[in-house]
């Protein structure tokens, strides 16, 4: 979004997810449709008048011209956790559902008005975030410290041992990538070094960061 207009997801006192936007020096809740079930899990802001939010039970909300609306989707009852844009392609990652056998970890792709399954994995591969530099370099992270990487042809799997989950991934370029997760409420950050994820030292205590973003390798 434009400078000075950050957006975010936050919890209310009764533990419901709300979309917030900072304006005139304060954070203001935005009016959005009630979800059919559950909460929002991911938010992508394209500009001051266009955004997308995803959540549980396949919920997708679109912000356009000053209003949030629920949009029709071809994603079944999969809990959607993250949305990311690469050029004209939108990727949504999630996993787990409301039963009925549709509980695999999934990544969806949209290059227009419809969504299609880009990748389907085992039920234990429930993704919490997706990031990449292009369709030939895409990462997805999720429960149990698992990392999937797509090279344009096939997926490879790695795992950071001892983690309950990796809940975020972000990078500057193809081989300058960071991931954050937790182990029994202790937050941990890793940097990709070749094929190895190397732990990073972070200030402020083990439970400080809930999210991260950057503008370059020296400004994160």
NORCOR-V282077 format. One record per residue. PSI is psi as a letter, one per 40 degrees, with the letter a starting at -180 (NA if undefined). NEAR is the number of other C-alpha atoms within 12 Angstrom. D_FIRST is the distance of its C-alpha to the first C-alpha in Angstrom with 1 decimal. Layout:
# NORCOR-V282077
psi=PSI near=NEAR d_first=D_FIRST
psi=PSI near=NEAR d_first=D_FIRST
This chain:
# NORCOR-V282077
psi=i near=18 d_first=0.0
psi=i near=15 d_first=3.8
psi=h near=10 d_first=6.5
psi=e near=14 d_first=8.3
psi=f near=21 d_first=6.2
psi=i near=25 d_first=6.6
psi=i near=33 d_first=7.9
psi=i near=27 d_first=11.1
psi=h near=33 d_first=14.5
psi=i near=25 d_first=17.6
psi=h near=16 d_first=21.3
psi=i near=13 d_first=23.3
psi=d near=8 d_first=26.8
psi=e near=8 d_first=28.3
psi=f near=12 d_first=26.1
psi=i near=18 d_first=24.0
psi=h near=30 d_first=20.4
psi=i near=32 d_first=18.0
psi=h near=37 d_first=14.3
psi=i near=24 d_first=13.0
psi=h near=27 d_first=10.4
psi=h near=21 d_first=11.0
psi=h near=17 d_first=12.2
psi=f near=10 d_first=15.1
psi=e near=10 d_first=15.7
psi=i near=13 d_first=16.1
psi=h near=19 d_first=14.8
psi=h near=19 d_first=15.6
psi=i near=19 d_first=16.5
psi=i near=23 d_first=15.4
psi=h near=18 d_first=18.3
psi=i near=25 d_first=18.5
psi=i near=23 d_first=21.6
psi=h near=22 d_first=24.0
psi=i near=25 d_first=24.2
psi=d near=17 d_first=27.6
psi=i near=20 d_first=28.1
psi=a near=24 d_first=26.3
psi=i near=32 d_first=22.8
psi=i near=38 d_first=19.3
psi=d near=40 d_first=18.7
psi=i near=41 d_first=15.3
psi=h near=40 d_first=11.8
psi=h near=36 d_first=9.3
psi=h near=30 d_first=6.0
psi=d near=25 d_first=6.2
psi=a near=18 d_first=4.6
psi=e near=23 d_first=5.7
psi=e near=20 d_first=9.0
psi=h near=22 d_first=9.1
psi=i near=34 d_first=9.2
psi=h near=40 d_first=12.3
psi=i near=41 d_first=14.3
psi=i near=45 d_first=17.6
psi=a near=42 d_first=20.7
psi=i near=33 d_first=24.4
psi=f near=30 d_first=26.9
psi=e near=42 d_first=24.7
psi=h near=39 d_first=22.3
psi=h near=42 d_first=19.3
psi=i near=36 d_first=17.2
psi=h near=32 d_first=14.9
psi=h near=29 d_first=12.7
psi=h near=20 d_first=13.3
psi=f near=12 d_first=14.2
psi=e near=15 d_first=14.1
psi=i near=18 d_first=16.0
psi=h near=23 d_first=16.2
psi=i near=24 d_first=19.1
psi=h near=23 d_first=20.9
psi=i near=22 d_first=21.4
psi=i near=15 d_first=24.6
psi=i near=26 d_first=24.6
psi=f near=19 d_first=27.2
psi=h near=33 d_first=26.4
psi=a near=30 d_first=29.3
psi=g near=30 d_first=29.4
psi=h near=42 d_first=27.6
psi=h near=40 d_first=25.4
psi=h near=45 d_first=22.0
psi=d near=45 d_first=20.1
psi=i near=44 d_first=17.2
psi=h near=41 d_first=15.1
psi=i near=40 d_first=14.0
psi=h near=28 d_first=13.4
psi=h near=23 d_first=15.7
psi=b near=15 d_first=16.0
psi=e near=15 d_first=17.0
psi=h near=25 d_first=18.1
psi=h near=34 d_first=16.7
psi=h near=43 d_first=18.5
psi=h near=49 d_first=19.3
psi=i near=51 d_first=21.6
psi=a near=51 d_first=24.0
psi=i near=43 d_first=27.6
psi=i near=35 d_first=30.3
psi=a near=29 d_first=31.1
psi=f near=18 d_first=33.4
psi=a near=15 d_first=36.5
psi=e near=11 d_first=38.2
psi=e near=15 d_first=38.0
psi=g near=24 d_first=34.4
psi=e near=28 d_first=33.1
psi=i near=29 d_first=32.4
psi=h near=39 d_first=29.3
psi=i near=43 d_first=27.3
psi=h near=45 d_first=24.4
psi=i near=38 d_first=23.4
psi=h near=31 d_first=22.2
psi=h near=25 d_first=20.9
psi=e near=19 d_first=20.9
psi=b near=13 d_first=21.1
psi=e near=15 d_first=22.1
psi=i near=17 d_first=24.2
psi=i near=25 d_first=24.0
psi=i near=23 d_first=26.7
psi=h near=25 d_first=27.8
psi=d near=27 d_first=26.9
psi=i near=29 d_first=28.8
psi=h near=27 d_first=31.1
psi=a near=29 d_first=32.5
psi=i near=22 d_first=34.9
psi=d near=21 d_first=34.5
psi=e near=22 d_first=34.1
psi=g near=33 d_first=31.0
psi=h near=39 d_first=28.4
psi=i near=47 d_first=25.0
psi=e near=46 d_first=22.2
psi=i near=46 d_first=19.6
psi=i near=48 d_first=19.2
psi=i near=42 d_first=17.7
psi=i near=36 d_first=19.0
psi=e near=27 d_first=19.1
psi=i near=24 d_first=20.8
psi=e near=28 d_first=23.2
psi=e near=17 d_first=25.9
psi=g near=25 d_first=24.2
psi=h near=42 d_first=22.7
psi=i near=46 d_first=23.1
psi=h near=50 d_first=23.5
psi=i near=45 d_first=24.5
psi=a near=43 d_first=26.1
psi=i near=35 d_first=29.3
psi=f near=25 d_first=32.1
psi=f near=36 d_first=30.0
psi=h near=37 d_first=30.1
psi=h near=44 d_first=28.1
psi=h near=39 d_first=28.2
psi=h near=33 d_first=27.4
psi=h near=27 d_first=27.7
psi=e near=18 d_first=29.0
psi=e near=17 d_first=28.9
psi=d near=13 d_first=32.4
psi=i near=16 d_first=32.9
psi=i near=21 d_first=31.5
psi=i near=19 d_first=32.7
psi=h near=23 d_first=32.8
psi=i near=23 d_first=32.8
psi=h near=28 d_first=32.9
psi=h near=32 d_first=32.4
psi=i near=22 d_first=35.5
psi=e near=18 d_first=35.7
psi=i near=27 d_first=32.2
psi=d near=25 d_first=31.7
psi=i near=35 d_first=28.3
psi=h near=43 d_first=25.4
psi=e near=41 d_first=22.3
psi=i near=42 d_first=19.6
psi=i near=42 d_first=19.4
psi=i near=37 d_first=17.1
psi=i near=32 d_first=18.2
psi=d near=23 d_first=18.0
psi=a near=20 d_first=20.5
psi=d near=26 d_first=23.2
psi=f near=22 d_first=25.4
psi=g near=26 d_first=23.2
psi=i near=39 d_first=22.0
psi=i near=40 d_first=21.8
psi=i near=45 d_first=22.6
psi=i near=45 d_first=23.0
psi=a near=43 d_first=25.5
psi=i near=31 d_first=28.3
psi=h near=22 d_first=32.1
psi=f near=14 d_first=33.7
psi=e near=17 d_first=30.8
psi=h near=21 d_first=30.6
psi=h near=31 d_first=27.2
psi=i near=38 d_first=27.6
psi=h near=36 d_first=25.4
psi=i near=32 d_first=26.6
psi=h near=29 d_first=26.0
psi=h near=29 d_first=27.3
psi=g near=16 d_first=30.2
psi=b near=11 d_first=31.7
psi=e near=19 d_first=32.6
psi=i near=20 d_first=32.7
psi=h near=28 d_first=30.2
psi=h near=20 d_first=31.0
psi=i near=20 d_first=30.4
psi=i near=19 d_first=28.4
psi=h near=14 d_first=29.4
psi=h near=19 d_first=26.8
psi=i near=12 d_first=27.5
psi=e near=9 d_first=27.6
psi=i near=12 d_first=29.6
psi=e near=20 d_first=29.4
psi=e near=19 d_first=27.4
psi=c near=18 d_first=24.6
psi=h near=23 d_first=21.4
psi=e near=22 d_first=20.0
psi=i near=26 d_first=16.9
psi=i near=22 d_first=15.8
psi=i near=21 d_first=13.2
psi=i near=17 d_first=13.7
psi=e near=12 d_first=13.2
psi=i near=14 d_first=16.9
psi=d near=17 d_first=20.3
psi=e near=10 d_first=21.0
psi=g near=10 d_first=17.7
psi=NA near=17 d_first=17.1
